[in-house]
Amino acid sequence: MATAYNKMRADISTKHSSNIDLRSDTVTRPDSGMFEAMMAASVGDDVYGEDQTVNALEEKAAKLLGKEAAVFVSSGTQSNLIAMLTHCRRGEEVITGEQYHVSVSEAHGASVLGGIAICPLQTNERGSLTVDQISAAIKPDDPHYPISRLLCLENTVSGEVQVPEHMLMLCRAGRQGGLSLHLDGARLMNASIALEKSAAELVDPFDSISLCLSKGLGAPVGSLLSGSNEFIRIARRNRKLLGGGMRQAGILAACGLYALEHNIDRLAEDHANAAILAEGLARIKDLKVWQQTNMVFIELADDHAAELQASLAEQGIVISAGFPSIRLVTHLDVDSSDIERVVDSISSFYRNR
Ligand SMILES: Cc1ncc(COP(=O)(O)O)c(C=O)c1O
């Protein structure tokens, strides 16, 4: 068995070592330490609450986020959906940002499955909302309107760290209007590292938080939804209702525990690599470049994204093709020599164009 395992590890590393994949921080693969943690995990039936590894992960996450409890779920989308279903009833609404993931990339699951309206507000260039926008969006108790129930914010937003004092003001405005507060903290730990503030401090004003393990933290699967004991009790019911009750999930939770133990502080490396990448690309004439935490954006003067993508693919560099801007994301499978290679390849593409 050990031989088969070693062969699998060797196959995985040869297969992927040559490619530099900058499409997202979701593309990372478990390293050998994470694989070993998975193999050593003690498991049980988590729907019965008997998986010790899941229980340990949930306790660790709750502590990290300064809340009473947490529940391990399959994805960030499921985590946000469970949060919205737990906070809101049919006919109620979630006030959020128009560019936030719950607005644009989760198929409006809360509306489709929960009869919950989504009220998207225009976000500014920093990915933020304003107090006035939130106050104006909270509806009076009038049968013409949905009942405003939840404010859902995000941090980071497209890599942009949200200013804690501003988040606090937004939360106060929501609270004053009688809203519950949820944070989509898919990349909360990137914000925490960038600000040098604890995650618990950043999420203190919120009732619930969703934290992804499968992005910069490098686990293959999973998110944690955290909040009060009572909130998480109902969230567990909603997880089951959505078909998200997992059995011997300790195998996956072991990766999450490993990620929380080993991969938080190292996010600083991803941020540093992104800064070096941005600096290198900013030297290219006519390319507008900006960087936030582990994300670099390049704005193209005309639409040659597919051409750039194809040229880089020939050199083993994988990017998404977007227009007017392309997002390049650093993560634990990209090191500083990869960054040099990317800068060289993109620079040479523009020299020869
Ligand atoms: C901000 C944010 N929230 C939630 C999600 C959803 O996570 P998942 O892909 O695990 O469903 C993502 C995914 O990229 C995200 O960027």
The ligand as a MOL file (V3000), in Angstrom:
LIG
                    3D

  0  0  0     0  0            999 V3000
M  V30 BEGIN CTAB
M  V30 COUNTS 16 16 0 0 0
M  V30 BEGIN ATOM
M  V30 1 C -15.2390 35.3540 -2.1270 0
M  V30 2 C -15.6690 33.9510 -2.3880 0
M  V30 3 N -16.6690 33.4310 -1.6740 0
M  V30 4 C -17.1170 32.1700 -1.8610 0
M  V30 5 C -16.5300 31.3600 -2.8120 0
M  V30 6 C -17.1020 29.9900 -3.0430 0
M  V30 7 O -16.2240 28.9770 -2.7120 0
M  V30 8 P -16.3710 27.5270 -3.3790 0
M  V30 9 O -15.7170 27.6140 -4.7120 0
M  V30 10 O -15.6450 26.6490 -2.4020 0
M  V30 11 O -17.8080 27.2070 -3.4600 0
M  V30 12 C -15.4750 31.8580 -3.5940 0
M  V30 13 C -14.8510 31.0100 -4.6210 0
M  V30 14 O -13.9260 31.3660 -5.2970 0
M  V30 15 C -15.0330 33.1850 -3.3800 0
M  V30 16 O -14.0530 33.7300 -4.1050 0
M  V30 END ATOM
M  V30 BEGIN BOND
M  V30 1 1 1 2
M  V30 2 1 2 3
M  V30 3 2 2 15
M  V30 4 2 3 4
M  V30 5 1 4 5
M  V30 6 1 5 6
M  V30 7 2 5 12
M  V30 8 1 6 7
M  V30 9 1 7 8
M  V30 10 2 8 9
M  V30 11 1 8 10
M  V30 12 1 8 11
M  V30 13 1 12 13
M  V30 14 1 12 15
M  V30 15 2 13 14
M  V30 16 1 15 16
M  V30 END BOND
M  V30 END CTAB
M  END
